[in-house]
Amino acid sequence: MMEQFIEIKAANPDSLLFYRMGDFYELFFEDAEKASRALGIVLTKRGKHQGADIPMCGVPVHAADDYLQKLIALGFRVAVCEQVEDPAEARKRGGKSVVRRDVVRLVTPGTITEDKLLAPSESNFLMAAGRVKGGGDLALAWIDMSTGAFRVCETSAERLAADIARVDPRELILAEPVFHDEELRPVLSQLGSICNPQPAALFDSASAPARIGRFYGVATPEGFGAFSRAELSAISGVIAYVEKTQIGERPPLARPEREANGSTLFIDPATRANLELLRTLSGQREGSLLRAIDRTLTGGGARLLCDRLMAPLTDPAAINARLDSVGFLLAEPEVREALRSALKGAPDMPRALTRLALGRGGPRDLGTVAAGLDAGRLVAGLLAPLGLTAELAAACAALAALPADLSAHFERALAEELPLLKRDGGFVRAGHDRELDEMRALRDESRRVIAAMERELIEETGIRSLKIRHNNVLGYYIEVTANHQQAMNGTDAAKARFIHRQTMANAMRFTTTELAGLETKIANAADRALQIELAMFDALTAHAVENAGLIRAGAEALAVLDVSAALALLAEAEAWCRPSVDSSLAFTIVGGRHPVVEQALRREQGTPFVVNDCDLSPAPGAKNGAIWLLTGPNMGGKSTFLRQNALMAILAQAGAYVPARSAHIGVVDRLFSRVGASDDLARGRSTFMVEMVETAAILNQAGERALVILDEIGRGTATFDGLSIAWATVEYLHEQNRCRALFATHFHELTSLAERLPRLHNATMRVKEWEGEVVFLHEVGKGAADRSYGVQVARLAGLPPAVVARARDVLQMLEASETSGKADRLVDDLPLFSAAARVASAPAKPPASDGIREAVAALHPDELTPREALEALYRLKGMV
């Protein structure tokens, strides 16, 4: 047996081998050590190999999915090895023959299909990178094997990281020469364990058309569209890897759909992370933009919303088609609620269909397809009489095209309650198949069938004491008392009818041809009933797979409707507006809010979000958009303001309403956000170096249609170095990139640039000072801040009073020395820190009372009329 394990393991060196032994999957040698650590299961020993103990651990077959889930999440790949021979056949070769086993499936992060291993609301993409041998052209192809989605696009070394981040694959396969390419090493090293190098033969563009044609059963893939050689290489790589991992099974993949260059908004990986589109910076879904806006009801709808958020469109017509759908359902609340009610019963048809096609499905997967077809018919009937938008009408047409014969077949064949596994039987509806009903009756109601035969024999013979009995020796037999012998075998006809089996002292036992046949049927009824049901399962599965294209299109239509209805509900509940999206360079937001922060404030503090306007549109007569230079204190809300405007562009171009009173957005083709700071120690990069690398990428790629968000560039180095870099960056954005931009800074010297750069405008976060305290108003206004209020923020953060007092003293001396030109004597002039600490440790005096405090204390709000309250408010305002 161990020789067999070693042989199979040698053929699958990069996977943990789940070796089937009875009711367990067992792992040996290094696989066992890795699995025991990863799963927290006991590591034991079995036998010896080359004189050393063999490490071993195992998991039960019935719980294998749970363990697979943990291993896949940790980045392992698993080869599932099953018995492929009946033990009886093995024994024919000799008593010590080992039952043949072989790998029946490779489980990898990008090829899982089981419900337990998949998140319903998340796609599970497998991506392949293709490159033409000897050339620089690159392409990406990606599939979600669980749903059949298949897309492909061209890319380049410069935008490879951004295109991969847009799809967010679970596994990336690429040819070994590409994996080891030094030019791509920086990108691939960032991706880490999702990269999986494969033999270059899988990606051969010359043999790709033949491989693609064989997979889809066509002579040539030319009918699928015009693909470049790099795209054919990527498509071939995906298909070859699917064939390699699924071992003889073919998932119902859609034909590859090509995405045109520039059809989606370019967002680099750093920007996606900074804006927390899918996950927060800590890796959590809670607190992300997707979690804040997701009101979908179906798994397909949630995945489509995620796809749209990750790849906003750049075509105004396509964007407005999506917005029309949201607007229609926003204006028709009764239709929307009826639609959402129907969608609640729509299960995940594509994933169930894939499991069925791969031989991993069960009766409940058939039930899922059946329920999805029913939901599709219900929704189509609901929407058909209405005057729909183009997108909604297309979805309704796809639902109307769902195969009615398949739905009727399922309805006739499937029982109401379905078992999990097909081997359990009982999933075919009673009355659907006469032979099956007979077998079930024999299996489940053998006593009743025997009793009925007994009554018939009594009527035939007239022997009232006749009994049909059973024992383990004779099986079923007819028993009569000895004095009825003549009636049973007294004539030739009776002898031919009743076959003598046994004579007892007081009784005689007989059988008949019918009773013997019935006994055989009863004995075989359970097996025959299961055979009939399994045959019907295969027929129903084949019927469903034949209609995979229509089912997939119907599922996509349900997802479109779910997303449109969810976004309409979101817009109504959160008071969001429809953005005006066109091909101009406008960017005008009135009353904008940050969608995530607003909901968090309402949920946790019950306070409203302070709305702000933003106008980066070209001035009258100007050709390019504006740049806002934003100054203000720490904690004033600069980063929130920057992010919320970037999110406006993403939401609008994804086809969603936006959190504002009004919005006019000219299509953005590239979005760059440099907000927040972090280092990259693994690559030897400091925080400042990471900041400079990201800023360089922005300055080298942004064009006039780009939207650039920059926060505190230059803060990670010496003051004058940082100021110089920030100054030059603003000038470059203005003169070379000529893009729309928001630039937040604490270098107040930069505000003077507004006097000589016509598209640069100063804006500031407003604050209010009160008795030495600072109140953050979170309002954006025109002008420039003269202070950053860093010392006040430090005090709010909890720095020791002595440190705060010392910082305040140093700040005053710095400001005084700057005006007097005595900065070089600053250290000599400042008192010792210990003296300042002693002064700071003295008890603070209570703030003096003033007129406003006394006036407020004298008010009794519950006793004031509305008019009196307004007058009191005016009096207080006059005292400020």
ABEGO torsion letter per residue (X at the ends): XAAAAAAAAAABAABBBBBBBEABBBBBEAAAAAAAAAAGBBBBBBEBBGGBBBBBBBBBAAAAAAAAAAAAAAGBBBBBBBBABBAAAAAAAEAABBBBBBBABBBBAAABABAAABBAABBBBBBBBBBBBGBABBBBBBBBAAAGBBBBBBBBAAAAAAAAAAAGBABBBBBAAAAABAAAAAAAAAAEAABBBBBAAAABAAAAAAAAAAAAGBABAAAAEBBBAAAAAAAAAAAAAAAAAAGGBBBBBBBBBBBBBGABBBBBAAAAAAAGAABBAAGBABGBAAAAABABABAAAAAAAAAAAABBBABAAAAAAAAAAAAAAAABAAAAAAAAAAAAABBBAAAAAAAAAAGABBAAAAAAAAAAAAAAAAAAAAAAABBBBAAAAAAAAAAAABBAAAAAAAAAABBABBBABAAAEGABBBGABAAAAAAAAAAAAAAAAAAAAAAAAAAAAGBAABBBBBBAAAEBBBBBBAAAAAAAAABAAAAAABBBABBBAABBBBBBAAAAAAAAAAAAAAAAAAAAAAAAAAAAAAAAAAAAAAAAAAAAAAAAAAAAAAAAAAAAAAGBBBBBBBABABBBBBGBBBAAAAAAAAAAAGBBBBBBBBBABBBBGBABBBBBBBBEBBGAGAAAAAAAAAAAAAAAAAGBBBBBABBBBBBBABBBBBBEBBBBAAAGBBAAAAAAAAAAAAAAABBAABBBBBBGBGAABBAAAAAAAAAAAAAAAAAAAGBBBBBBBABAAAAAAAAABAABBBBBBBBBBBGGBBBBAGBBBBEBBABAGAAAAAAAAGBBAAAAAAAAAAAAAAAAAAAAGAAAAAAAABBBAAAAAAAAABBBBBBBBBAAAAAAAABBAAABBAAAAAAAAAAAAAAX
